[in-house]
Structures are given as C-alpha cells and as structure tokens.
Amino acid sequence: MEKFIPYEKLSKREKRAQDRRGRTLWTRSPVTRRTENPRAYDRRKARRLPPDGGEALRAF
C-alpha cells in the first residue's frame, strides 16, 4: 500500500500525473469556477429597471 502524501506536498510531476488520471475519469472539472464578487459592479444588474419603469428614480 502506498503512503498517503497530501496533494500540496507532491512534486510537480506527480501532481500533473494525478491531474491527468483524474481528468480521464472527469473527477475534476477542467473548467475554473470562481464565485462572483458581490461588491463588484455588474452591468447586467445596472441595466434592469424596477417594474414601474424607473419613475421612482427620476423623481429625485
């Protein structure tokens, strides 16, 4: 039985080999996924108007 070594402590070559093995079975997705930054400006959200057509915003 092989001795368990944490992924972070593996050599670069061994990490690549493990990644290759994982990708053939699709246990790891090759797509990088990040959570959205809630404080970042989002153009799609800024474009949406309230149901009243933005009248409340124009009153000021």
PDB file of N, CA, C and O in Angstrom:
ATOM      1  N   MET A   1       0.838  -1.184   0.000  1.00  0.00           N
ATOM      2  CA  MET A   1       0.000   0.000   0.000  1.00  0.00           C
ATOM      3  C   MET A   1       0.881   1.245   0.000  1.00  0.00           C
ATOM      4  O   MET A   1       1.866   1.328   0.734  1.00  0.00           O
ATOM      5  N   GLU A   2       0.503   2.216  -0.843  1.00  0.00           N
ATOM      6  CA  GLU A   2       1.298   3.446  -0.934  1.00  0.00           C
ATOM      7  C   GLU A   2       1.033   4.348   0.257  1.00  0.00           C
ATOM      8  O   GLU A   2      -0.071   4.379   0.802  1.00  0.00           O
ATOM      9  N   LYS A   3       2.047   5.069   0.643  1.00  0.00           N
ATOM     10  CA  LYS A   3       1.918   6.018   1.738  1.00  0.00           C
ATOM     11  C   LYS A   3       1.175   7.253   1.233  1.00  0.00           C
ATOM     12  O   LYS A   3       1.465   7.749   0.144  1.00  0.00           O
ATOM     13  N   PHE A   4       0.221   7.749   2.016  1.00  0.00           N
ATOM     14  CA  PHE A   4      -0.551   8.921   1.610  1.00  0.00           C
ATOM     15  C   PHE A   4       0.296  10.179   1.764  1.00  0.00           C
ATOM     16  O   PHE A   4       0.881  10.423   2.820  1.00  0.00           O
ATOM     17  N   ILE A   5       0.352  10.969   0.702  1.00  0.00           N
ATOM     18  CA  ILE A   5       1.041  12.255   0.716  1.00  0.00           C
ATOM     19  C   ILE A   5       0.026  13.305   0.278  1.00  0.00           C
ATOM     20  O   ILE A   5      -0.592  13.139  -0.774  1.00  0.00           O
ATOM     21  N   PRO A   6      -0.171  14.376   1.041  1.00  0.00           N
ATOM     22  CA  PRO A   6      -1.127  15.412   0.643  1.00  0.00           C
ATOM     23  C   PRO A   6      -0.776  15.990  -0.724  1.00  0.00           C
ATOM     24  O   PRO A   6       0.396  16.084  -1.091  1.00  0.00           O
ATOM     25  N   TYR A   7      -1.802  16.374  -1.467  1.00  0.00           N
ATOM     26  CA  TYR A   7      -1.627  16.890  -2.827  1.00  0.00           C
ATOM     27  C   TYR A   7      -0.673  18.084  -2.850  1.00  0.00           C
ATOM     28  O   TYR A   7       0.145  18.203  -3.763  1.00  0.00           O
ATOM     29  N   GLU A   8      -0.771  18.965  -1.859  1.00  0.00           N
ATOM     30  CA  GLU A   8       0.063  20.171  -1.815  1.00  0.00           C
ATOM     31  C   GLU A   8       1.546  19.847  -1.704  1.00  0.00           C
ATOM     32  O   GLU A   8       2.391  20.625  -2.147  1.00  0.00           O
ATOM     33  N   LYS A   9       1.867  18.690  -1.109  1.00  0.00           N
ATOM     34  CA  LYS A   9       3.264  18.334  -0.894  1.00  0.00           C
ATOM     35  C   LYS A   9       3.853  17.463  -1.997  1.00  0.00           C
ATOM     36  O   LYS A   9       5.036  17.126  -1.953  1.00  0.00           O
ATOM     37  N   LEU A  10       3.044  17.095  -2.983  1.00  0.00           N
ATOM     38  CA  LEU A  10       3.551  16.270  -4.084  1.00  0.00           C
ATOM     39  C   LEU A  10       4.468  17.081  -4.987  1.00  0.00           C
ATOM     40  O   LEU A  10       4.391  18.309  -5.027  1.00  0.00           O
ATOM     41  N   SER A  11       5.329  16.390  -5.706  1.00  0.00           N
ATOM     42  CA  SER A  11       6.193  17.073  -6.664  1.00  0.00           C
ATOM     43  C   SER A  11       5.342  17.530  -7.852  1.00  0.00           C
ATOM     44  O   SER A  11       4.228  17.045  -8.051  1.00  0.00           O
ATOM     45  N   LYS A  12       5.871  18.451  -8.623  1.00  0.00           N
ATOM     46  CA  LYS A  12       5.148  18.985  -9.766  1.00  0.00           C
ATOM     47  C   LYS A  12       4.786  17.867 -10.753  1.00  0.00           C
ATOM     48  O   LYS A  12       3.677  17.839 -11.289  1.00  0.00           O
ATOM     49  N   ARG A  13       5.716  16.963 -10.984  1.00  0.00           N
ATOM     50  CA  ARG A  13       5.490  15.856 -11.918  1.00  0.00           C
ATOM     51  C   ARG A  13       4.367  14.940 -11.416  1.00  0.00           C
ATOM     52  O   ARG A  13       3.506  14.522 -12.190  1.00  0.00           O
ATOM     53  N   GLU A  14       4.385  14.635 -10.121  1.00  0.00           N
ATOM     54  CA  GLU A  14       3.361  13.747  -9.554  1.00  0.00           C
ATOM     55  C   GLU A  14       1.990  14.423  -9.545  1.00  0.00           C
ATOM     56  O   GLU A  14       0.974  13.762  -9.763  1.00  0.00           O
ATOM     57  N   LYS A  15       1.951  15.750  -9.293  1.00  0.00           N
ATOM     58  CA  LYS A  15       0.675  16.475  -9.349  1.00  0.00           C
ATOM     59  C   LYS A  15       0.082  16.391 -10.741  1.00  0.00           C
ATOM     60  O   LYS A  15      -1.114  16.143 -10.896  1.00  0.00           O
ATOM     61  N   ARG A  16       0.921  16.599 -11.769  1.00  0.00           N
ATOM     62  CA  ARG A  16       0.441  16.521 -13.146  1.00  0.00           C
ATOM     63  C   ARG A  16      -0.088  15.131 -13.473  1.00  0.00           C
ATOM     64  O   ARG A  16      -1.102  14.985 -14.155  1.00  0.00           O
ATOM     65  N   ALA A  17       0.613  14.106 -12.976  1.00  0.00           N
ATOM     66  CA  ALA A  17       0.173  12.733 -13.232  1.00  0.00           C
ATOM     67  C   ALA A  17      -1.181  12.468 -12.569  1.00  0.00           C
ATOM     68  O   ALA A  17      -2.055  11.852 -13.178  1.00  0.00           O
ATOM     69  N   GLN A  18      -1.359  12.924 -11.340  1.00  0.00           N
ATOM     70  CA  GLN A  18      -2.642  12.733 -10.658  1.00  0.00           C
ATOM     71  C   GLN A  18      -3.749  13.505 -11.360  1.00  0.00           C
ATOM     72  O   GLN A  18      -4.862  12.999 -11.504  1.00  0.00           O
ATOM     73  N   ASP A  19      -3.454  14.728 -11.799  1.00  0.00           N
ATOM     74  CA  ASP A  19      -4.453  15.522 -12.509  1.00  0.00           C
ATOM     75  C   ASP A  19      -4.878  14.829 -13.800  1.00  0.00           C
ATOM     76  O   ASP A  19      -6.063  14.791 -14.131  1.00  0.00           O
ATOM     77  N   ARG A  20      -3.902  14.282 -14.528  1.00  0.00           N
ATOM     78  CA  ARG A  20      -4.217  13.569 -15.773  1.00  0.00           C
ATOM     79  C   ARG A  20      -5.116  12.369 -15.507  1.00  0.00           C
ATOM     80  O   ARG A  20      -6.076  12.129 -16.240  1.00  0.00           O
ATOM     81  N   ARG A  21      -4.804  11.621 -14.462  1.00  0.00           N
ATOM     82  CA  ARG A  21      -5.633  10.457 -14.113  1.00  0.00           C
ATOM     83  C   ARG A  21      -7.045  10.898 -13.736  1.00  0.00           C
ATOM     84  O   ARG A  21      -8.021  10.249 -14.113  1.00  0.00           O
ATOM     85  N   GLY A  22      -7.153  11.983 -13.005  1.00  0.00           N
ATOM     86  CA  GLY A  22      -8.471  12.470 -12.602  1.00  0.00           C
ATOM     87  C   GLY A  22      -9.289  12.977 -13.763  1.00  0.00           C
ATOM     88  O   GLY A  22     -10.510  12.822 -13.768  1.00  0.00           O
ATOM     89  N   ARG A  23      -8.651  13.578 -14.749  1.00  0.00           N
ATOM     90  CA  ARG A  23      -9.380  14.124 -15.896  1.00  0.00           C
ATOM     91  C   ARG A  23      -9.901  13.037 -16.819  1.00  0.00           C
ATOM     92  O   ARG A  23     -10.924  13.227 -17.476  1.00  0.00           O
ATOM     93  N   THR A  24      -9.216  11.894 -16.882  1.00  0.00           N
ATOM     94  CA  THR A  24      -9.711  10.830 -17.756  1.00  0.00           C
ATOM     95  C   THR A  24     -11.037  10.291 -17.232  1.00  0.00           C
ATOM     96  O   THR A  24     -11.865   9.827 -18.015  1.00  0.00           O
ATOM     97  N   LEU A  25     -11.247  10.347 -15.926  1.00  0.00           N
ATOM     98  CA  LEU A  25     -12.499   9.890 -15.333  1.00  0.00           C
ATOM     99  C   LEU A  25     -13.433  11.062 -15.041  1.00  0.00           C
ATOM    100  O   LEU A  25     -14.552  10.854 -14.572  1.00  0.00           O
ATOM    101  N   TRP A  26     -12.999  12.265 -15.307  1.00  0.00           N
ATOM    102  CA  TRP A  26     -13.751  13.505 -15.058  1.00  0.00           C
ATOM    103  C   TRP A  26     -14.139  13.634 -13.595  1.00  0.00           C
ATOM    104  O   TRP A  26     -15.243  14.075 -13.275  1.00  0.00           O
ATOM    105  N   THR A  27     -13.223  13.246 -12.702  1.00  0.00           N
ATOM    106  CA  THR A  27     -13.479  13.500 -11.286  1.00  0.00           C
ATOM    107  C   THR A  27     -13.172  14.954 -10.955  1.00  0.00           C
ATOM    108  O   THR A  27     -13.696  15.496  -9.982  1.00  0.00           O
ATOM    109  N   ARG A  28     -12.319  15.590 -11.766  1.00  0.00           N
ATOM    110  CA  ARG A  28     -12.032  17.020 -11.614  1.00  0.00           C
ATOM    111  C   ARG A  28     -12.443  17.712 -12.897  1.00  0.00           C
ATOM    112  O   ARG A  28     -12.097  17.264 -13.990  1.00  0.00           O
ATOM    113  N   SER A  29     -13.167  18.785 -12.770  1.00  0.00           N
ATOM    114  CA  SER A  29     -13.582  19.539 -13.940  1.00  0.00           C
ATOM    115  C   SER A  29     -12.425  20.398 -14.426  1.00  0.00           C
ATOM    116  O   SER A  29     -11.763  21.040 -13.611  1.00  0.00           O
ATOM    117  N   PRO A  30     -12.156  20.430 -15.744  1.00  0.00           N
ATOM    118  CA  PRO A  30     -11.065  21.258 -16.246  1.00  0.00           C
ATOM    119  C   PRO A  30     -11.408  22.743 -16.277  1.00  0.00           C
ATOM    120  O   PRO A  30     -10.539  23.575 -16.540  1.00  0.00           O
ATOM    121  N   VAL A  31     -12.658  23.080 -16.011  1.00  0.00           N
ATOM    122  CA  VAL A  31     -13.096  24.471 -16.067  1.00  0.00           C
ATOM    123  C   VAL A  31     -12.869  25.128 -14.705  1.00  0.00           C
ATOM    124  O   VAL A  31     -13.274  24.593 -13.673  1.00  0.00           O
ATOM    125  N   THR A  32     -12.228  26.275 -14.716  1.00  0.00           N
ATOM    126  CA  THR A  32     -12.015  27.022 -13.480  1.00  0.00           C
ATOM    127  C   THR A  32     -13.306  27.746 -13.129  1.00  0.00           C
ATOM    128  O   THR A  32     -13.873  28.452 -13.963  1.00  0.00           O
ATOM    129  N   ARG A  33     -13.763  27.575 -11.918  1.00  0.00           N
ATOM    130  CA  ARG A  33     -15.002  28.222 -11.482  1.00  0.00           C
ATOM    131  C   ARG A  33     -14.693  29.101 -10.273  1.00  0.00           C
ATOM    132  O   ARG A  33     -14.040  28.676  -9.320  1.00  0.00           O
ATOM    133  N   ARG A  34     -15.177  30.328 -10.339  1.00  0.00           N
ATOM    134  CA  ARG A  34     -14.974  31.245  -9.222  1.00  0.00           C
ATOM    135  C   ARG A  34     -16.323  31.806  -8.806  1.00  0.00           C
ATOM    136  O   ARG A  34     -17.229  31.934  -9.629  1.00  0.00           O
ATOM    137  N   THR A  35     -16.455  32.137  -7.540  1.00  0.00           N
ATOM    138  CA  THR A  35     -17.679  32.788  -7.091  1.00  0.00           C
ATOM    139  C   THR A  35     -17.608  34.252  -7.497  1.00  0.00           C
ATOM    140  O   THR A  35     -16.526  34.834  -7.574  1.00  0.00           O
ATOM    141  N   GLU A  36     -18.768  34.838  -7.756  1.00  0.00           N
ATOM    142  CA  GLU A  36     -18.792  36.244  -8.139  1.00  0.00           C
ATOM    143  C   GLU A  36     -18.500  37.122  -6.931  1.00  0.00           C
ATOM    144  O   GLU A  36     -18.909  36.813  -5.812  1.00  0.00           O
ATOM    145  N   ASN A  37     -17.798  38.208  -7.166  1.00  0.00           N
ATOM    146  CA  ASN A  37     -17.516  39.171  -6.112  1.00  0.00           C
ATOM    147  C   ASN A  37     -18.794  39.985  -5.886  1.00  0.00           C
ATOM    148  O   ASN A  37     -19.220  40.690  -6.801  1.00  0.00           O
ATOM    149  N   PRO A  38     -19.417  39.917  -4.716  1.00  0.00           N
ATOM    150  CA  PRO A  38     -20.682  40.627  -4.508  1.00  0.00           C
ATOM    151  C   PRO A  38     -20.520  42.147  -4.523  1.00  0.00           C
ATOM    152  O   PRO A  38     -21.501  42.861  -4.731  1.00  0.00           O
ATOM    153  N   ARG A  39     -19.308  42.656  -4.308  1.00  0.00           N
ATOM    154  CA  ARG A  39     -19.101  44.111  -4.289  1.00  0.00           C
ATOM    155  C   ARG A  39     -18.720  44.667  -5.655  1.00  0.00           C
ATOM    156  O   ARG A  39     -18.643  45.884  -5.824  1.00  0.00           O
ATOM    157  N   ALA A  40     -18.484  43.801  -6.624  1.00  0.00           N
ATOM    158  CA  ALA A  40     -18.056  44.257  -7.945  1.00  0.00           C
ATOM    159  C   ALA A  40     -19.244  44.810  -8.727  1.00  0.00           C
ATOM    160  O   ALA A  40     -20.376  44.361  -8.551  1.00  0.00           O
ATOM    161  N   TYR A  41     -18.977  45.778  -9.582  1.00  0.00           N
ATOM    162  CA  TYR A  41     -20.009  46.363 -10.435  1.00  0.00           C
ATOM    163  C   TYR A  41     -20.409  45.355 -11.496  1.00  0.00           C
ATOM    164  O   TYR A  41     -19.552  44.747 -12.137  1.00  0.00           O
ATOM    165  N   ASP A  42     -21.708  45.176 -11.684  1.00  0.00           N
ATOM    166  CA  ASP A  42     -22.219  44.236 -12.676  1.00  0.00           C
ATOM    167  C   ASP A  42     -23.123  44.996 -13.640  1.00  0.00           C
ATOM    168  O   ASP A  42     -24.181  45.485 -13.244  1.00  0.00           O
ATOM    169  N   ARG A  43     -22.720  45.098 -14.886  1.00  0.00           N
ATOM    170  CA  ARG A  43     -23.506  45.847 -15.882  1.00  0.00           C
ATOM    171  C   ARG A  43     -24.892  45.259 -16.072  1.00  0.00           C
ATOM    172  O   ARG A  43     -25.856  45.994 -16.285  1.00  0.00           O
ATOM    173  N   ARG A  44     -25.000  43.936 -15.995  1.00  0.00           N
ATOM    174  CA  ARG A  44     -26.316  43.311 -16.211  1.00  0.00           C
ATOM    175  C   ARG A  44     -27.306  43.732 -15.130  1.00  0.00           C
ATOM    176  O   ARG A  44     -28.483  43.939 -15.425  1.00  0.00           O
ATOM    177  N   LYS A  45     -26.852  43.861 -13.886  1.00  0.00           N
ATOM    178  CA  LYS A  45     -27.743  44.287 -12.817  1.00  0.00           C
ATOM    179  C   LYS A  45     -28.095  45.764 -12.965  1.00  0.00           C
ATOM    180  O   LYS A  45     -29.222  46.161 -12.670  1.00  0.00           O
ATOM    181  N   ALA A  46     -27.158  46.570 -13.412  1.00  0.00           N
ATOM    182  CA  ALA A  46     -27.387  48.000 -13.528  1.00  0.00           C
ATOM    183  C   ALA A  46     -28.403  48.316 -14.625  1.00  0.00           C
ATOM    184  O   ALA A  46     -29.070  49.348 -14.554  1.00  0.00           O
ATOM    185  N   ARG A  47     -28.534  47.468 -15.620  1.00  0.00           N
ATOM    186  CA  ARG A  47     -29.429  47.714 -16.746  1.00  0.00           C
ATOM    187  C   ARG A  47     -30.894  47.476 -16.379  1.00  0.00           C
ATOM    188  O   ARG A  47     -31.788  48.045 -17.007  1.00  0.00           O
ATOM    189  N   ARG A  48     -31.147  46.642 -15.371  1.00  0.00           N
ATOM    190  CA  ARG A  48     -32.520  46.317 -15.003  1.00  0.00           C
ATOM    191  C   ARG A  48     -33.219  47.515 -14.372  1.00  0.00           C
ATOM    192  O   ARG A  48     -32.648  48.202 -13.526  1.00  0.00           O
ATOM    193  N   LEU A  49     -34.439  47.756 -14.782  1.00  0.00           N
ATOM    194  CA  LEU A  49     -35.240  48.825 -14.202  1.00  0.00           C
ATOM    195  C   LEU A  49     -36.316  48.224 -13.318  1.00  0.00           C
ATOM    196  O   LEU A  49     -36.722  47.081 -13.531  1.00  0.00           O
ATOM    197  N   PRO A  50     -36.786  48.975 -12.328  1.00  0.00           N
ATOM    198  CA  PRO A  50     -37.879  48.482 -11.493  1.00  0.00           C
ATOM    199  C   PRO A  50     -39.162  48.344 -12.321  1.00  0.00           C
ATOM    200  O   PRO A  50     -39.241  48.889 -13.422  1.00  0.00           O
ATOM    201  N   PRO A  51     -40.167  47.622 -11.808  1.00  0.00           N
ATOM    202  CA  PRO A  51     -41.404  47.387 -12.570  1.00  0.00           C
ATOM    203  C   PRO A  51     -42.148  48.660 -12.966  1.00  0.00           C
ATOM    204  O   PRO A  51     -42.900  48.651 -13.941  1.00  0.00           O
ATOM    205  N   ASP A  52     -41.950  49.760 -12.225  1.00  0.00           N
ATOM    206  CA  ASP A  52     -42.662  50.995 -12.576  1.00  0.00           C
ATOM    207  C   ASP A  52     -41.980  51.754 -13.714  1.00  0.00           C
ATOM    208  O   ASP A  52     -42.401  52.861 -14.050  1.00  0.00           O
ATOM    209  N   GLY A  53     -40.971  51.197 -14.293  1.00  0.00           N
ATOM    210  CA  GLY A  53     -40.292  51.837 -15.417  1.00  0.00           C
ATOM    211  C   GLY A  53     -39.257  52.848 -15.002  1.00  0.00           C
ATOM    212  O   GLY A  53     -38.744  53.579 -15.850  1.00  0.00           O
ATOM    213  N   GLY A  54     -38.930  52.918 -13.723  1.00  0.00           N
ATOM    214  CA  GLY A  54     -37.910  53.831 -13.255  1.00  0.00           C
ATOM    215  C   GLY A  54     -38.437  55.197 -12.867  1.00  0.00           C
ATOM    216  O   GLY A  54     -37.653  56.125 -12.669  1.00  0.00           O
ATOM    217  N   GLU A  55     -39.725  55.337 -12.757  1.00  0.00           N
ATOM    218  CA  GLU A  55     -40.331  56.626 -12.385  1.00  0.00           C
ATOM    219  C   GLU A  55     -39.872  57.069 -11.006  1.00  0.00           C
ATOM    220  O   GLU A  55     -39.654  58.259 -10.775  1.00  0.00           O
ATOM    221  N   ALA A  56     -39.724  56.127 -10.093  1.00  0.00           N
ATOM    222  CA  ALA A  56     -39.321  56.469  -8.729  1.00  0.00           C
ATOM    223  C   ALA A  56     -37.894  57.017  -8.734  1.00  0.00           C
ATOM    224  O   ALA A  56     -37.549  57.864  -7.910  1.00  0.00           O
ATOM    225  N   LEU A  57     -37.072  56.538  -9.655  1.00  0.00           N
ATOM    226  CA  LEU A  57     -35.696  57.014  -9.721  1.00  0.00           C
ATOM    227  C   LEU A  57     -35.620  58.425 -10.302  1.00  0.00           C
ATOM    228  O   LEU A  57     -34.739  59.204  -9.937  1.00  0.00           O
ATOM    229  N   ARG A  58     -36.524  58.744 -11.186  1.00  0.00           N
ATOM    230  CA  ARG A  58     -36.500  60.068 -11.852  1.00  0.00           C
ATOM    231  C   ARG A  58     -37.111  61.168 -10.986  1.00  0.00           C
ATOM    232  O   ARG A  58     -36.965  62.347 -11.306  1.00  0.00           O
ATOM    233  N   ALA A  59     -37.800  60.806  -9.885  1.00  0.00           N
ATOM    234  CA  ALA A  59     -38.468  61.789  -9.043  1.00  0.00           C
ATOM    235  C   ALA A  59     -37.469  62.665  -8.290  1.00  0.00           C
ATOM    236  O   ALA A  59     -37.800  63.781  -7.888  1.00  0.00           O
ATOM    237  N   PHE A  60     -36.266  62.172  -8.102  1.00  0.00           N
ATOM    238  CA  PHE A  60     -35.287  62.954  -7.326  1.00  0.00           C
ATOM    239  C   PHE A  60     -34.623  63.921  -8.195  1.00  0.00           C
ATOM    240  O   PHE A  60     -33.765  64.675  -7.737  1.00  0.00           O
TER     241      PHE A  60
END
